Amino acid sequence: MEASSDDEKRPMVDLVKDKNGTDQVLLQNPKGASVKISLHGGQVLSWKTERGDELLFTSAKANSKPPHPVRGGIPICFPQFGTRGSLEQHGFARNKMWLVENDPPALPSFDSTGKAYVDLVLKSSDEDTTRIWPHCFEFHLRVSLGLDGNLTLISRVRNINSKPFSFSIAYHTYFSISDISEVRVEGLETLDYLDNMLDKERFTEQGDALTFESEIDRVYLNSKDVVAVFDHERKRTFLIEKEGLPDVVVWNPWDKKAKALPDLGDEEYKHMLCVDGAAIEKPITLKPGEEWTGKLSLSLVLST
């Protein structure tokens, strides 16, 4: 973790607590943009521009008291996505307490210039975890905020076991949008996808940008490394760049399902859209001693 400084022109990293006493990390870049991460789940809860505009959606009805996962931000779904396995929905990582890692493994490709960043780690050290998922692993997560306001999450999962294991992963990113009817997604044209609303049946997307008129819950397969979410009303675009994450989840519950979710307001579905960098269709298998790296970078482009 890069130390904070009295010099306002330097990136800053601060440890704070929320109203429930849960430890959080606050990153700020020299221009005033910020990111807030909870150690409960290693979950990014807030990503703000230098003007203070919040870019991630969090439900007003979200339960922020552990062990409940927070509805919003960027929960990490690991080692399972959804109900595709024997574990609780979306796996256990989002419900575990992570630790700040002061001496993380080296990450040679990382340029720290002008960045506020923190390293977190989740290890298979507690009995609850090994009982439900009997594998020994280390999950190292670096969250960084660039001078340009870009948010980057770099995950490294290492097998420290004597036998192989497989896992799925998704950064379940809740983008804050003006209105779901004013949004389109580009970069998924002509791709195959699994429709979770139709028992994971496989379809092929048409050649047009994705727009929204009803509930959607899909996993797009082998997507491009860049996907864009255009918000016409706010005149801004989210760019999602990814490495090691071949799939993209697109989810919005629409009105009926929103009313059935206790931690989501009835009308809040209009102001959120989940677009996730993920590895789901083909789980990642690690042999003993092997490590997997995945990277998600989020940036904002404003149009005039």
N, C-alpha and C positions, 0 to 999 in steps of 0.2 A: 504494500500500500504506500503510495507516494505521500510524503509528509505534507501537511498544510503549512502555509507561510503567512506572515503578516503582510507581505507584499501583495497588494490587491491584483497585480498583473499576473500572478502565478495561479495555476490550478489549485483548487482546495479540496481536501478530503476531511470530512468531519464525521465522528460517531455521535449519533443522537438516539433518543428513545421515542417511541410513539406513546399514545395515551394509555396503552396496556402494558407499557414497560418493555416492549420488544425492541431489541437493538436494531438500528437502521444505520445505513451509511449514506451520507449526502455528498455528492460530487458536484463541484461547480467549476466552470471554465472561466477564464479571465474576462469574458464578455458578459457573464451573468447567467448563461444557460445552466440548467441543473438536472441532475438525475438522483432519484432516491431509491435505495435498495433495502429491502427487509431481509434480516438474517433468517427469518422464518420463511423457508422455501427458497432462499436465494432469489427472491422475486423482485424484479424492478416494478416499483409502484407508481413512479412519476418520471416524466421526461418533459422538461419545460424549455421553451426558447428563451433567448436573452431578454425578450419583452415580457416573459412570464406566462406565455400561452401554453396551456397543458395539451400535450399531444397524445397522451394515452387516456383511455376511458377507464374509470372506476365507478362501479355502481354506488349510488347513494345508499343502497340497502346492503352493501357488502359487509360481511362480518369479519372484522380485522383482528379478532381475538383468536390466537392459536388454540386448538389445532386446525381451525377452519381455514381453508384456502381463500384468499381474497378474490372476489369476482372483479377482475380487471387487471390492468398493468400487463406484465409478461410472466405468467407462471410457467415454470419449466416442467414439462411432462416427461418423466423418466422413472423407470426404464420401460414404461408402457404408455401407449397413447390410447385414450378412450377405454373401451372394454375389450380390447384385442389381446386378451391374456387372462391370467388368474388373479392379478393384483387388483387393488382398488382402482377406480376410474382415474386415468391419467397418471398412475404410478404414485410412488411415495415421496419423491424428491420435493414436491411443492408443499409437503406437510412436515418436513424435517427442519430442525434448526441447523443452519450452516455456520461455519466458523470463518472469521477473517484470517487469512493466511499471510503472515508477515514475511515468510521466506518461501515463496512458491517456486516450483520448478521453472527453470529458465524458459523464456519464450522468445527465441532469437529474432523472429520475424516482426516483433512488436516494436514500433517506434513510439516512444513515450513523449516526444516533443509536444509541449503545449497541452497534454492530456491529463485530465483527472481520472484516476482509475483505482480500482480495488480488486484484490484477489480473494475469493471465497473458496471453501472446500467442504465437500460432503464425503464422509468415509463410511464404509460398512462396518462400523465399530459397535453399534448397539444391537442387543439381542433381538429387539423387535424387527429390525431390518433383515438380519440374517435368517430369522425364522420364516419370514414370508418370501424372501428372495435370497437363497443360500449361496451367494457369490461374494467374493472379496474384491472391492473396487475402490478407486479414488476418483472423485469428480471435481476437477479444478475449474473454476469459473472466473474469468476476468471480465469485469464490466468497465468500460471506458467511455468517457465523454470527451470528444475532440474539440479543438479550438473552433471548428466550423459548426459545432453543435451536434455533430453526428453521434449516435449511440451505437456502440459495438459490444457484442457479447461473444466471447471466445470460450468454448467448452472443450475440456480435455478429459476423456474418460479412460482410465488405465485399469487393466486386469492385473490384480496382484494375487490372483488365485492360482491353483495348480491345475485348473481345468478351464476349458473355454466357456464363455457365456455370450448371449445375444441380448440386444436391447433395442428399443425404439426411443425416439426423442422428438419433441416439438417445443418450439418457443411459441407459446399460445398468446400471440400479441393482440391485445385489444386496442385498436386505433380509435381515437376520438374523431368523430365526423359530424358534419352539420346535419345531414339527413340522409338516411340510407338510400332514398330515391334519387339523391343528387350525386351519387358516387358510382364510379366504374373502375374495374380492375383490368389492367393490360399485362400481357406476358404469359397468359394461360391459354391463348388461342390454339385450337386444334389438338390440345393435349388429351390423353386418356385420363379419366378420373374415376374414383370409386365413390359411389353415392351412398353415404351412411344412412340416408333416409329410405333406401331401397335395398337394405341388407347387403351393402357393400358391392352392389352390382356395378359392373364396369361399363362406362360410356365414353364417347369422344366429344369433346367440346367443339362448338362451331367456331367459325373464323372471326367472330366478332368479340369486342371487349365484353367483359362480364358486367351486367347490371342486375339490379335486385328488385324483385316484385313479390317475393314470398320467401319462406324459410329456405335456408341453404346449409348443407353440411356435407362437404366434399373433400376428398384427398386427391389433388392433382399430382400426376406422376411424372417424374423425370423432367421437371420444369427448367426453364432458363435460370441463369444465376441472378437475374434482375427481374423483379416484378414491381409494378407501379400501381398505387391506389390514388386515383384522381378525385378530389373533392371540389366540384365545380363552384358551389356556393361560397366556400371559404377561399377559393382560388389558391389552393395549395395541393401539392402532390407528395405522397410518401413513396420513397424509393426503398425497396427491400432487396438487399444484396446478400447472397449466401454462398457459403462454401461447405462442402461435405453434407449438405442438406438437400437431397434431390427432390423432395416432395413439398407441396404447398397445401396447407389446409385452409379452406374458406368456410367461415361459419357465421351465421346470424340466425337467432332463434325465431324471429318474427313475433307476431302478437300473441298467438295462442300459447306457444311454449314459454314466452316471456312471462306470462301470467302464472304459469305453473312453477317457475323458478323462484324460490323464496328470497333469494339474495339479488334479484333483479327487478327494478320497477317496471310496471306494466308498459310504459311508453319508452323506456330507456333503449330498447332494441333499435330505435330510430337513430340513435346517436353513437352507435358502436359497430365496428366490423372487425372480426378476427381474421387475420391473414398470417399464417404461421410458416416459417421455415421449418422443415421437418424431415425426418428419415423414418418412414412408417411401413411402406409396402414391403421393402426388403430390409429386415432388421440387420443391425450391424453386429457382426460376430468378432469377438476379440479372443485370440489365443493367449495363454499365460504370458504376461510381460508386455503384451501389445497395448498401444494407445491409439485412440481415435480423437481427431480434432474436428470440430465444427465451428463455423463462424457466421454470425448474423450481424449485418450492419444496416442501420436505419438512418435515413437522411430525409430532410424536408426541403422541397423546392417550392418557392412562392412565385406565382405568376401575376402579372400586372393586369 
